Amino acid sequence: MTRDLRVAVIGLGRFGAVHAEAAAALPGVALVGLCSRTLSRAQGLAERFPGARAYDSVERMLAEADLDAVLVATPHKQHFDPAIQAIRAGVAALVEKPLTTSLTQAHELVAAADEAGVALGTIFQRRFIPAAQRMHEAIVQGRLGRVVAAECLAHLGRDRSYYEQDDWRGSWAGEGGGVLLTMAIHYVDMLNWMLGTPTSVYGRWATLKHADYVDVEDVAGGVVTYQNGAIATIGAVTTFENGFASAPSPTVAYRAPGFRLAVHGSVGHSVGLVENPELTQAVNDPWTFDGAAEDLARWREREEGRSSVPEFHGLQIAEFLDAVRAGRPPAITGRDGMAALEVIKGVYLSQARQAPITLPMSDDDRRAADHLTEGAE
Ligand SMILES: NC(=O)c1ccc[n+]([C@@H]2O[C@H](COP(=O)([O-])OP(=O)(O)OC[C@H]3O[C@@H](n4cnc5c(N)ncnc54)[C@H](O)[C@@H]3O)[C@@H](O)[C@H]2O)c1
């Protein structure tokens, strides 16, 4: 019998705890390390997971814990250091989105993982939601004919208390981006997964609602072209009332509409999904094939309104660890994380240049895109 895979979580805030819970629930996986900058935080969480030891140093944990994989759930700008340390120690790394905020660092991680021969993955757990899997399968099976267009909407609500809950949120220096980088990135990844290789992006962004306390974008739009000729549009805002983490407004009754993705094909059919409210399981809509009404009703009954946390993190972590065990690439790789990041940073660069950006970016464009956002104080 093979031994349990030895796994640790680095960064133990809200989502680090989700990772720990998801990993600890998996058969064949031993959660042996919990690492935070603050030892007492790691010790507090370790009480819930017998067998997990608390650390406040990534180096020491890598030296002592005989790990097979780490799950990195630190804030965006702190993804790179623990991930590169793990990779250089020969340990696989599954990193929360965005893989990094710097394209240079994303490339460095991917290259280091290739060189060390270890798995590198990016968390985009929404790909594991059945509605998304069905869309992807329909596209791969050719049921849409040629994919010609897609639209991706992130119509979200955030408020001042959300941005103020952590000191890293809401600034170019701390977070490295706004609604595109932190929220819409899940669906930008899905566009890439379903449409293929992006070849250009044109975009605009602004800070229109939350400008008193954030400097990153709260409104953004983009047009992305793909190698097969398909054209996708992205619209992303955090300007709605009563969204995630908002106190209900006494004057505005509606909730933020959440996410919507639709993909259209040359034979006239469309597939899509709606996630409303955020972090519930998305359901298919539109779905234009014959028999759709019965299928949709059945799927809706099974899936609608259920929380998507931590179930789909669990599925992605399980798939990633299976890949580590089998020595194969994971379903969602570091390259996928880099590709989604490049579309988003392409929007920022496009705005600065008032011109479309060719993808994949040249070395010069990558440096220019990083210079725009990474140097922020
Ligand atoms: N996949 C998803 O749906 C999803 C949802 C929410 C958050 N996230 C991602 O998870 C990450 C964390 O988000 P969060 O909401 O849990 O943030 P958080 O601020 O609640 O937690 C981050 C934790 O990391 C710790 N930390 C910072 N630097 C560290 C270091 N160098 N070593 C160890 N610990 C360190 C902080 O002290 C904090 O406890 C972000 O990248 C975010 O984008 C993903």
The ligand as an SDF file (V2000), in Angstrom:
LIG
                    3D

 44 48  0  0  0  0  0  0  0  0999 V2000
  -10.4780   30.2860   -4.7390 N   0  0  0  0  0  0  0  0  0  0  0  0
  -11.3210   31.1200   -4.1610 C   0  0  0  0  0  0  0  0  0  0  0  0
  -12.5250   31.1060   -4.4010 O   0  0  0  0  0  0  0  0  0  0  0  0
  -10.7990   32.1110   -3.1690 C   0  0  0  0  0  0  0  0  0  0  0  0
  -11.6700   32.7830   -2.3170 C   0  0  0  0  0  0  0  0  0  0  0  0
  -11.1130   33.6830   -1.3870 C   0  0  0  0  0  0  0  0  0  0  0  0
   -9.7440   33.9050   -1.3350 C   0  0  0  0  0  0  0  0  0  0  0  0
   -8.9400   33.2540   -2.2210 N   0  0  0  0  0  0  0  0  0  0  0  0
   -7.4960   33.5260   -2.2410 C   0  0  0  0  0  0  0  0  0  0  0  0
   -6.8950   33.0150   -1.0700 O   0  0  0  0  0  0  0  0  0  0  0  0
   -5.8190   33.8650   -0.6850 C   0  0  0  0  0  0  0  0  0  0  0  0
   -6.0270   34.2500    0.7600 C   0  0  0  0  0  0  0  0  0  0  0  0
   -7.2600   34.9270    0.8940 O   0  0  0  0  0  0  0  0  0  0  0  0
   -7.9740   35.0390    2.3270 P   0  0  0  0  0  0  0  0  0  0  0  0
   -9.2840   35.6840    2.0810 O   0  0  0  0  0  0  0  0  0  0  0  0
   -7.9060   33.7360    3.0120 O   0  0  0  0  0  0  0  0  0  0  0  0
   -6.9660   36.0950    3.0090 O   0  0  0  0  0  0  0  0  0  0  0  0
   -6.6850   36.3190    4.5590 P   0  0  0  0  0  0  0  0  0  0  0  0
   -6.0910   37.6760    4.6840 O   0  0  0  0  0  0  0  0  0  0  0  0
   -7.9150   35.9520    5.3560 O   0  0  0  0  0  0  0  0  0  0  0  0
   -5.5860   35.2120    4.8940 O   0  0  0  0  0  0  0  0  0  0  0  0
   -4.2550   35.2670    4.5060 C   0  0  0  0  0  0  0  0  0  0  0  0
   -3.4020   34.7570    5.6420 C   0  0  0  0  0  0  0  0  0  0  0  0
   -2.0560   34.5900    5.2000 O   0  0  0  0  0  0  0  0  0  0  0  0
   -1.1950   35.0340    6.2460 C   0  0  0  0  0  0  0  0  0  0  0  0
    0.1220   35.3370    5.6790 N   0  0  0  0  0  0  0  0  0  0  0  0
    0.5210   36.4550    5.0110 C   0  0  0  0  0  0  0  0  0  0  0  0
    1.7860   36.3140    4.6160 N   0  0  0  0  0  0  0  0  0  0  0  0
    2.2110   35.1010    5.0140 C   0  0  0  0  0  0  0  0  0  0  0  0
    3.4210   34.3810    4.8740 C   0  0  0  0  0  0  0  0  0  0  0  0
    4.4500   34.9280    4.2280 N   0  0  0  0  0  0  0  0  0  0  0  0
    3.4940   33.1170    5.3860 N   0  0  0  0  0  0  0  0  0  0  0  0
    2.4340   32.5640    6.0190 C   0  0  0  0  0  0  0  0  0  0  0  0
    1.2410   33.2120    6.1970 N   0  0  0  0  0  0  0  0  0  0  0  0
    1.1380   34.4570    5.6890 C   0  0  0  0  0  0  0  0  0  0  0  0
   -1.9040   36.2130    6.8490 C   0  0  0  0  0  0  0  0  0  0  0  0
   -1.4440   36.4710    8.1610 O   0  0  0  0  0  0  0  0  0  0  0  0
   -3.3710   35.7160    6.8300 C   0  0  0  0  0  0  0  0  0  0  0  0
   -3.6640   35.0000    8.0110 O   0  0  0  0  0  0  0  0  0  0  0  0
   -5.8290   35.0590   -1.6420 C   0  0  0  0  0  0  0  0  0  0  0  0
   -4.8590   34.8810   -2.6410 O   0  0  0  0  0  0  0  0  0  0  0  0
   -7.2060   35.0090   -2.2560 C   0  0  0  0  0  0  0  0  0  0  0  0
   -7.2380   35.4880   -3.5830 O   0  0  0  0  0  0  0  0  0  0  0  0
   -9.4380   32.3680   -3.1050 C   0  0  0  0  0  0  0  0  0  0  0  0
  1  2  1  0
  2  3  2  0
  2  4  1  0
  4  5  1  0
  4 44  2  0
  5  6  2  0
  6  7  1  0
  7  8  2  0
  8  9  1  0
  8 44  1  0
  9 10  1  0
  9 42  1  0
 10 11  1  0
 11 12  1  0
 11 40  1  0
 12 13  1  0
 13 14  1  0
 14 15  2  0
 14 16  1  0
 14 17  1  0
 17 18  1  0
 18 19  2  0
 18 20  1  0
 18 21  1  0
 21 22  1  0
 22 23  1  0
 23 24  1  0
 23 38  1  0
 24 25  1  0
 25 26  1  0
 25 36  1  0
 26 27  1  0
 26 35  1  0
 27 28  2  0
 28 29  1  0
 29 30  1  0
 29 35  2  0
 30 31  1  0
 30 32  2  0
 32 33  1  0
 33 34  2  0
 34 35  1  0
 36 37  1  0
 36 38  1  0
 38 39  1  0
 40 41  1  0
 40 42  1  0
 42 43  1  0
M  CHG  2   8   1  16  -1
M  END
$$$$
